[in-house]
Amino acid sequence: MSSKVLVKKSLAELIGTFTMVFAGCGSVMVAERFPGTLSHTVIAVVFGLAVAVMIYAVGHISGAHFNPAVTLAFAAARHFPFEEVVAYWASQITGAVLAIVVLKAILPVGQTYGATFPAVPWAQALGWEVILTFFLMFVIVAVATDTRAVGTMAGAAIGGTVMLAAWVGGPVTGASMNPARSFAPALFEGRLDVMWIYVVGPCLGAVGAALLYEAIRLTPVIKKRSKA
């Protein structure tokens, strides 16, 4: 692949990740700075909708990963070239950090930037992130790589999974499932001490889901025409 094409794909990843973090973490910041405006349920919906709309916007350009763990999993399952992984990671992390920079500039001063922290011991938190990301990646690899899946519903399916995970796991770990989404606000809050949970958990869950789906994937049966 030419470097020009990779630059375009990486820019699409940056824009998509920026949008997801701006909307998702932005909703967390708005809720904290303007009490009573946004509930946990609304924030979960915002994250899911942001992911869904950007899948439809740039999925045909970059594949709409918006998540370093997803990129790693696609590469591990041989649906994405390893030589492009670092470029995607750089774009995703840059997009996430830029989103928090912009939010900091246009919102009043507050205590949070939308960072994720475990409300349970680290082993349980790690388990939650592994399982939630497993569900997310399982859906992603199914609708994105299997020709028998309804591809036009990819955004709705993936966005819906993000919402479900946020509703269930949000109060426990923040339901990050995404190292870039967690890194950017944690950097601004100066709380990188638990960041490893939001790197290891999503990466393990995503890679495990992608490899399992490959193991159970069925090859379409091509029926032979009978001779007259």
Secondary structure by P-SEA (a helix, b strand, c coil): ccaaaaaaaaaaaaaaaaaaaaaaaaaaaaaaaccccccaaaaaaaaaaaaaaaaaaccccccccccaaaaaaaaaaccccccaaaaaaaaaaaaaaaaaaaaaaccccccccbbbbbcccaaaaaaaaaaaaaaaaaaaaaacccccccccaaaaaaaaaaaaaaaaccccccccccaaaaaaaaaaaccccaaaaaaaaaaaaaaaaaaaaaaacccbbbbbbccc
